[in-house]
Amino acid sequence: MIDLRLLREDPDRVRASQRARGEDVALVDALLSADERRRSSGVRFDELRAEQKGLGKLIPKATGDEKAELLKKASQLAADVKAADAERDAADAETQELLLKLGNLVHPDVPVGGEEDFVTLETHGTIRDFGAEGFEPKDHLELGQILGAIDVERGAKVSGSRFYFLTGVGALLELALVNAAMAQATAAGFTPMLTPALVRPQSMAGTGFLGQAAQDIYHLPNDDLYLVGTSEVPLAAYHMDEILDTDRLPLRYAGFSPCFRREAGSHGKDTRGIFRVHQFDKVEMFSYVAPEDSQAEHQRLLEWEKQWLTSLELPFRVIDVASGDLGSSASRKFDCEAWIPTQGKYRELTSTSDCTEFQSRRLSIRVREGKTVRPLATLNGTLCAVPRTIVAILENHQQADGSVRVPEVLRPYLGGREVLEPLAK
């Protein structure tokens, strides 16, 4: 959530942010009104309570008619205090409810617009000319079947559409990717974490995933637990309700977890293969930093993502995501999109978001600096979303005979294997 003081002092900035997101601007005025009622009812309650306490001191000293009059007044005051208390609680609840609906403030440098209004910041690597090499590239599913690496038919039989098995070298490739990603993260100073896949509602809501993203989340109503769509959720909630000493910052975690997504609204999109699925594994970077350091940390996370994709020898570009395509928690987001040859376009492989103080306020995570306690900033960045990375590797490193060259960074984790060979061989 955003700082209510900022809302009061600069409501136009918040309105502009909502407008840039394509979200309800009227929410800002509704929240200002609720906040005013909350504060005025709080003042009214305090005044009545003070009067009530003062009256309570006079009653024991009074006698006769005076005491009877004071007792009558005390009875009325008690009713007024109760009503003021209820009014204050109702206004506070409404303020909190509206505040949780408000997205983070969009960074002023973010391009304004929808999904297609991003700005390309960088392009890396060389796109292969398969025509010049004399063959038509196969898509990842065909390659996966040739290699005995991907089985979507049995995935659908066992679990339904958008599920899959990674088999043989496919399973080994996932393990290699996870180990190589964790090795890079550990070398950069991240603490490796294996995180829960089920979280409580306060953890999911605190990270901002029960708003616009709620339809994409699996919920277990009998247990009131949510399956995470990213280890960002348990990593953000890891220090929930804690005060951290400033000398511990920055805190950096690299979480590995299964991820579950309904992919609501994606019917008919990316139905072939394993690019868009309901369950996948991911290595996620997560940082806790002082608010004034969040933009620099955002650039660091992006550099680590670029380092990873470069080590996989993939052609990719970096985009500055437009305001209407930001998640509610993100102030700014950079995506790294790898070139997918058979689609003839770049597709998202990694993403990094600066969430500023938005999540820490919701999760009550603060930092102590001397006698001052204040919210800190949180940031997240995908290091390796496994299925999409496998898609990019298979398609970009394929050879005419259906084999796939293994990037050097993965070879130590595949027993030194340099090429994934078709099963027929």
C-alpha positions as CSV (number, residue, x, y, z in Angstrom):
1,M,0.0,0.0,0.0
2,I,1.1,3.6,-0.4
3,D,1.7,6.1,2.3
4,L,-1.5,7.9,3.4
5,R,0.5,11.0,4.1
6,L,1.6,11.1,0.5
7,L,-2.0,10.7,-0.6
8,R,-3.1,13.7,1.5
9,E,-0.2,15.9,0.5
10,D,-0.1,15.1,-3.2
11,P,-3.4,13.5,-4.4
12,D,-2.8,14.6,-8.0
13,R,0.3,12.4,-8.2
14,V,-1.8,9.4,-7.0
15,R,-4.5,10.2,-9.5
16,A,-2.0,10.4,-12.3
17,S,-0.6,7.0,-11.3
18,Q,-4.1,5.5,-11.3
19,R,-4.8,7.1,-14.7
20,A,-1.5,5.7,-16.1
21,R,-2.4,2.2,-14.9
22,G,-5.8,2.5,-16.6
23,E,-7.4,2.1,-13.2
24,D,-10.2,3.9,-11.3
25,V,-9.2,7.4,-10.5
26,A,-12.3,8.0,-8.4
27,L,-10.8,5.5,-5.9
28,V,-8.4,8.3,-4.8
29,D,-11.2,10.7,-3.8
30,A,-13.1,7.9,-2.1
31,L,-10.0,7.1,-0.1
32,L,-9.4,10.7,0.8
33,S,-13.0,11.0,2.0
34,A,-12.7,7.8,4.1
35,D,-9.4,8.9,5.5
36,E,-10.9,12.3,6.6
37,R,-13.8,10.5,8.3
38,R,-11.4,8.2,10.0
39,R,-9.3,11.0,11.4
40,S,-12.2,13.2,12.4
41,S,-14.0,10.3,14.1
42,G,-10.8,9.5,15.9
43,V,-10.5,13.0,17.2
44,R,-14.2,12.9,18.2
45,F,-13.7,9.6,20.1
46,D,-10.6,11.0,21.9
47,E,-12.5,14.1,23.0
48,L,-15.4,12.1,24.3
49,R,-13.2,9.7,26.1
50,A,-11.3,12.6,27.8
51,E,-14.6,14.1,28.8
52,Q,-15.8,10.7,30.1
53,K,-12.6,10.2,32.2
54,G,-12.9,13.8,33.6
55,L,-16.6,13.1,34.6
56,G,-15.6,9.8,36.2
57,K,-13.4,11.7,38.6
58,L,-16.2,14.2,39.6
59,I,-18.9,11.6,40.3
60,P,-17.4,10.1,43.5
61,K,-17.1,13.6,45.0
62,A,-20.7,14.7,44.1
63,T,-23.8,14.2,46.2
64,G,-27.6,14.5,45.9
65,D,-29.0,16.1,42.8
66,E,-25.6,17.0,41.4
67,K,-24.5,13.4,41.5
68,A,-27.7,12.3,39.8
69,E,-27.2,14.8,37.1
70,L,-23.6,13.7,36.6
71,L,-24.6,10.0,36.4
72,K,-27.2,10.9,33.8
73,K,-24.6,12.8,31.8
74,A,-22.1,9.8,32.2
75,S,-24.7,7.4,30.8
76,Q,-25.2,9.6,27.7
77,L,-21.4,10.0,27.3
78,A,-21.0,6.3,27.5
79,A,-23.5,5.9,24.6
80,D,-21.7,8.7,22.7
81,V,-18.3,7.1,23.2
82,K,-19.6,3.7,22.0
83,A,-21.1,5.3,18.9
84,A,-17.9,7.3,18.2
85,D,-15.8,4.2,18.6
86,A,-18.0,2.3,16.1
87,E,-17.9,5.2,13.7
88,R,-14.1,5.3,14.0
89,D,-13.7,1.5,13.4
90,A,-16.0,1.6,10.4
91,A,-14.1,4.6,8.8
92,D,-10.8,2.9,9.6
93,A,-12.0,-0.4,8.0
94,E,-13.3,1.5,4.9
95,T,-10.0,3.3,4.6
96,Q,-8.0,0.1,4.8
97,E,-10.2,-1.6,2.3
98,L,-9.9,1.2,-0.2
99,L,-6.1,1.5,0.4
100,L,-5.6,-2.1,-0.4
101,K,-7.3,-1.6,-3.8
102,L,-4.9,1.2,-4.8
103,G,-1.9,0.2,-6.9
104,N,1.7,1.3,-6.2
105,L,2.7,4.7,-7.5
106,V,4.1,4.4,-11.1
107,H,7.6,5.6,-11.5
108,P,7.7,8.8,-13.6
109,D,10.0,7.3,-16.2
110,V,7.7,4.4,-17.0
111,P,6.2,4.6,-20.5
112,V,2.4,5.2,-20.3
113,G,0.1,2.9,-22.1
114,G,-0.9,-0.8,-22.5
115,E,0.8,-4.0,-23.1
116,E,2.2,-3.0,-26.5
117,D,3.5,0.4,-25.4
118,F,6.7,-0.8,-23.8
119,V,10.0,0.8,-24.7
120,T,13.0,-1.4,-25.9
121,L,16.1,-0.4,-23.9
122,E,18.7,-2.9,-25.1
123,T,19.1,-5.8,-27.6
124,H,21.7,-8.6,-27.0
125,G,23.0,-11.5,-29.1
126,T,22.5,-12.4,-32.7
127,I,19.4,-14.0,-34.1
128,R,20.2,-17.1,-36.2
129,D,19.4,-17.2,-39.9
130,F,18.2,-20.8,-40.2
131,G,17.5,-20.3,-43.9
132,A,21.2,-19.4,-44.5
133,E,22.1,-22.6,-42.5
134,G,19.9,-24.6,-44.9
135,F,17.1,-25.9,-42.7
136,E,13.7,-24.9,-41.2
137,P,13.8,-24.7,-37.4
138,K,11.6,-27.1,-35.4
139,D,9.5,-25.8,-32.5
140,H,10.3,-26.7,-29.0
141,L,7.6,-29.4,-28.7
142,E,8.7,-31.3,-31.8
143,L,12.3,-31.1,-30.6
144,G,11.3,-32.2,-27.1
145,Q,9.6,-35.2,-28.6
146,I,12.6,-36.1,-30.8
147,L,14.8,-35.8,-27.7
148,G,12.4,-37.7,-25.4
149,A,12.4,-34.6,-23.2
150,I,8.8,-33.4,-23.2
151,D,5.5,-35.3,-22.9
152,V,2.4,-33.1,-23.1
153,E,0.0,-35.9,-24.1
154,R,0.5,-37.8,-20.9
155,G,0.5,-34.6,-19.0
156,A,-2.9,-33.8,-20.3
157,K,-4.1,-37.4,-19.6
158,V,-2.9,-37.2,-16.0
159,S,-3.7,-33.6,-15.1
160,G,-5.5,-31.8,-18.0
161,S,-4.5,-29.2,-20.5
162,R,-1.3,-27.1,-19.9
163,F,0.3,-29.8,-17.8
164,Y,3.3,-31.8,-19.0
165,F,6.1,-34.3,-18.1
166,L,9.7,-33.5,-18.5
167,T,11.4,-36.8,-19.2
168,G,14.9,-38.1,-19.7
169,V,17.2,-35.2,-20.9
170,G,14.3,-32.8,-20.3
171,A,14.3,-33.6,-16.6
172,L,18.1,-33.4,-16.5
173,L,18.0,-30.1,-18.3
174,E,15.6,-28.6,-15.7
175,L,17.9,-29.8,-12.9
176,A,20.9,-28.3,-14.7
177,L,19.2,-25.0,-15.2
178,V,18.1,-24.8,-11.5
179,N,21.6,-25.7,-10.3
180,A,23.4,-23.3,-12.6
181,A,21.0,-20.5,-11.7
182,M,21.4,-21.1,-8.0
183,A,25.2,-21.2,-8.5
184,Q,25.1,-17.8,-10.2
185,A,22.8,-16.3,-7.5
186,T,25.0,-17.8,-4.6
187,A,28.1,-16.3,-6.2
188,A,26.4,-12.9,-6.3
189,G,25.7,-13.1,-2.6
190,F,22.1,-14.4,-2.5
191,T,21.1,-16.8,0.2
192,P,19.5,-19.9,-1.4
193,M,16.0,-20.7,-0.2
194,L,13.6,-23.6,-0.7
195,T,10.2,-22.0,0.0
196,P,6.7,-23.2,0.9
197,A,4.3,-23.6,-2.1
198,L,1.3,-22.9,0.2
199,V,0.8,-19.6,2.0
200,R,-1.8,-18.0,4.2
201,P,-4.1,-15.3,2.9
202,Q,-2.2,-12.5,4.7
203,S,1.0,-13.5,2.9
204,M,-0.7,-13.5,-0.5
205,A,-2.6,-10.3,0.1
206,G,0.5,-8.6,1.5
207,T,2.4,-9.1,-1.7
208,G,-0.5,-7.7,-3.7
209,F,-1.7,-10.9,-5.4
210,L,-5.3,-10.9,-4.2
211,G,-6.2,-7.8,-6.2
212,Q,-6.1,-7.8,-10.0
213,A,-4.2,-11.1,-10.0
214,A,-6.7,-13.0,-7.8
215,Q,-8.4,-14.8,-10.7
216,D,-5.0,-16.4,-11.6
217,I,-4.4,-18.0,-8.2
218,Y,-5.4,-21.4,-6.9
219,H,-7.1,-21.4,-3.5
220,L,-7.7,-24.4,-1.2
221,P,-10.9,-23.2,0.6
222,N,-10.9,-26.1,3.2
223,D,-7.5,-25.0,4.5
224,D,-7.7,-21.3,3.5
225,L,-4.3,-21.6,1.8
226,Y,-3.1,-20.4,-1.6
227,L,-0.8,-22.1,-4.0
228,V,1.9,-19.6,-4.9
229,G,2.4,-18.4,-8.5
230,T,6.0,-17.4,-7.6
231,S,8.3,-17.7,-4.6
232,E,8.2,-13.9,-4.5
233,V,5.2,-14.4,-2.2
234,P,6.8,-16.5,0.6
235,L,10.1,-14.6,0.2
236,A,8.3,-11.2,0.7
237,A,6.4,-12.6,3.7
238,Y,9.5,-14.2,5.2
239,H,10.1,-11.1,7.3
240,M,6.5,-10.2,7.8
241,D,5.8,-8.3,11.1
242,E,9.6,-7.8,11.7
243,I,11.8,-4.9,12.3
244,L,15.2,-5.4,10.7
245,D,18.4,-3.5,11.7
246,T,19.7,-1.3,8.9
247,D,23.2,-3.0,9.0
248,R,21.6,-6.2,7.8
249,L,20.6,-4.6,4.5
250,P,20.6,-5.4,1.7
251,L,19.1,-8.8,2.3
252,R,19.1,-11.0,-0.9
253,Y,17.4,-14.4,-1.2
254,A,17.2,-16.8,-4.2
255,G,14.1,-18.9,-3.8
256,F,13.4,-22.1,-5.7
257,S,9.8,-23.3,-5.7
258,P,7.0,-24.8,-7.9
259,C,4.7,-22.2,-9.2
260,F,1.0,-22.6,-9.9
261,R,-1.1,-20.3,-12.2
262,R,-4.6,-20.7,-13.6
263,E,-3.6,-18.7,-16.6
264,A,-7.0,-17.1,-16.5
265,G,-7.8,-15.1,-19.6
266,S,-5.2,-17.0,-21.7
267,H,-7.6,-19.3,-23.4
268,G,-6.3,-20.1,-26.9
269,K,-2.9,-18.4,-26.2
270,D,0.3,-20.5,-26.3
271,T,-1.6,-23.8,-26.1
272,R,1.1,-25.8,-27.9
273,G,3.9,-27.1,-25.8
274,I,5.2,-25.8,-22.5
275,F,5.5,-22.0,-22.9
276,R,2.3,-21.2,-20.9
277,V,1.5,-23.9,-18.3
278,H,-0.3,-24.3,-15.0
279,Q,2.6,-25.6,-13.0
280,F,6.3,-24.9,-13.4
281,D,9.5,-24.5,-11.4
282,K,11.4,-21.2,-11.0
283,V,14.4,-19.6,-9.4
284,E,13.4,-16.1,-8.1
285,M,15.7,-13.4,-6.7
286,F,14.3,-11.2,-3.9
287,S,15.9,-8.1,-2.2
288,Y,15.2,-6.1,0.8
289,V,16.9,-2.7,0.7
290,A,16.6,0.8,2.1
291,P,14.0,2.8,0.0
292,E,16.6,5.2,-1.3
293,D,18.6,2.2,-2.7
294,S,15.7,0.5,-4.6
295,Q,16.4,2.0,-8.0
296,A,20.0,1.0,-7.9
297,E,19.1,-2.5,-6.7
298,H,16.6,-2.7,-9.6
299,Q,19.4,-2.2,-12.0
300,R,21.5,-4.8,-10.2
301,L,18.7,-7.4,-10.5
302,L,18.4,-6.6,-14.2
303,E,22.1,-7.0,-14.7
304,W,22.0,-10.4,-13.0
305,E,19.2,-11.5,-15.3
306,K,21.1,-10.3,-18.4
307,Q,24.2,-12.2,-17.1
308,W,22.1,-15.3,-16.9
309,L,20.6,-15.1,-20.4
310,T,23.9,-14.2,-21.9
311,S,25.5,-17.3,-20.2
312,L,22.8,-19.4,-21.9
313,E,23.8,-17.8,-25.3
314,L,20.3,-16.6,-26.0
315,P,19.4,-13.6,-28.2
316,F,17.2,-11.3,-26.1
317,R,16.0,-7.7,-25.5
318,V,15.2,-5.7,-22.4
319,I,12.0,-3.7,-22.3
320,D,10.7,-1.0,-20.0
321,V,7.1,-2.3,-19.3
322,A,4.3,0.2,-19.9
323,S,2.2,1.5,-17.0
324,G,-1.0,-0.4,-17.9
325,D,0.9,-3.7,-17.9
326,L,2.5,-3.4,-14.4
327,G,1.4,-5.6,-11.6
328,S,-0.3,-3.7,-8.7
329,S,2.8,-3.9,-6.5
330,A,5.3,-2.7,-9.1
331,S,6.4,0.9,-9.5
332,R,8.6,-0.1,-12.4
333,K,9.3,-3.3,-14.3
334,F,11.9,-4.5,-16.8
335,D,11.3,-7.7,-18.8
336,C,14.0,-9.7,-20.6
337,E,12.5,-11.3,-23.7
338,A,14.3,-14.1,-25.6
339,W,13.9,-14.6,-29.3
340,I,11.8,-17.6,-30.1
341,P,12.7,-18.7,-33.7
342,T,9.5,-20.5,-34.7
343,Q,7.3,-17.7,-33.3
344,G,9.4,-15.0,-35.0
345,K,9.3,-12.8,-32.0
346,Y,10.7,-12.0,-28.6
347,R,8.9,-13.5,-25.6
348,E,9.2,-12.8,-21.9
349,L,11.7,-15.1,-20.0
350,T,12.5,-13.0,-17.0
351,S,11.1,-10.0,-15.2
352,T,12.2,-7.7,-12.4
353,S,10.1,-5.3,-10.4
354,D,10.8,-2.5,-8.0
355,C,8.0,-2.6,-5.5
356,T,9.4,0.3,-3.4
357,E,7.6,0.4,0.0
358,F,4.3,-1.0,-1.3
359,Q,4.7,-4.6,0.0
360,S,6.6,-3.8,3.2
361,R,3.8,-1.5,4.3
362,R,1.2,-4.3,3.7
363,L,3.3,-6.9,5.4
364,S,4.5,-4.6,8.2
365,I,8.2,-5.1,7.5
366,R,10.4,-2.2,8.7
367,V,14.0,-1.2,9.2
368,R,15.5,0.4,12.3
369,E,18.0,3.2,11.9
370,G,19.0,4.5,15.3
371,K,15.8,5.6,16.9
372,T,13.9,5.8,13.6
373,V,11.8,2.9,12.3
374,R,10.4,3.0,8.8
375,P,9.2,0.7,5.9
376,L,11.9,-0.7,3.6
377,A,11.8,-1.5,-0.1
378,T,11.3,-4.9,-1.7
379,L,12.3,-6.0,-5.2
380,N,11.9,-9.2,-7.1
381,G,13.5,-10.7,-10.3
382,T,13.1,-13.9,-12.1
383,L,16.4,-15.7,-12.7
384,C,15.1,-18.8,-14.3
385,A,11.5,-19.8,-15.2
386,V,12.3,-23.3,-16.3
387,P,9.8,-24.2,-19.0
388,R,10.2,-21.0,-21.0
389,T,13.9,-21.2,-20.7
390,I,13.9,-24.8,-22.0
391,V,11.7,-23.5,-24.9
392,A,14.3,-20.8,-25.7
393,I,17.3,-23.2,-25.4
394,L,15.8,-25.9,-27.6
395,E,14.7,-23.6,-30.4
396,N,17.8,-21.4,-30.4
397,H,20.4,-24.1,-30.1
398,Q,18.9,-26.7,-32.3
399,Q,20.8,-28.3,-35.1
400,A,19.6,-29.7,-38.5
401,D,19.4,-33.3,-37.3
402,G,17.2,-32.5,-34.3
403,S,20.0,-32.5,-31.8
404,V,20.5,-29.5,-29.5
405,R,23.8,-27.9,-28.5
406,V,24.2,-27.4,-24.8
407,P,25.3,-23.9,-23.6
408,E,28.7,-24.2,-21.9
409,V,27.4,-22.9,-18.6
410,L,25.1,-25.9,-18.3
411,R,27.6,-28.6,-19.3
412,P,29.1,-29.2,-15.9
413,Y,25.5,-29.9,-14.6
414,L,24.9,-32.4,-17.4
415,G,27.9,-34.6,-16.9
416,G,29.9,-32.6,-19.5
417,R,27.4,-33.3,-22.2
418,E,27.8,-30.9,-25.2
419,V,24.9,-32.0,-27.3
420,L,21.4,-33.4,-26.5
421,E,20.9,-36.2,-29.1
422,P,17.7,-37.5,-30.6
423,L,16.4,-40.8,-29.2
424,A,16.7,-42.5,-32.6
425,K,20.5,-42.2,-32.3
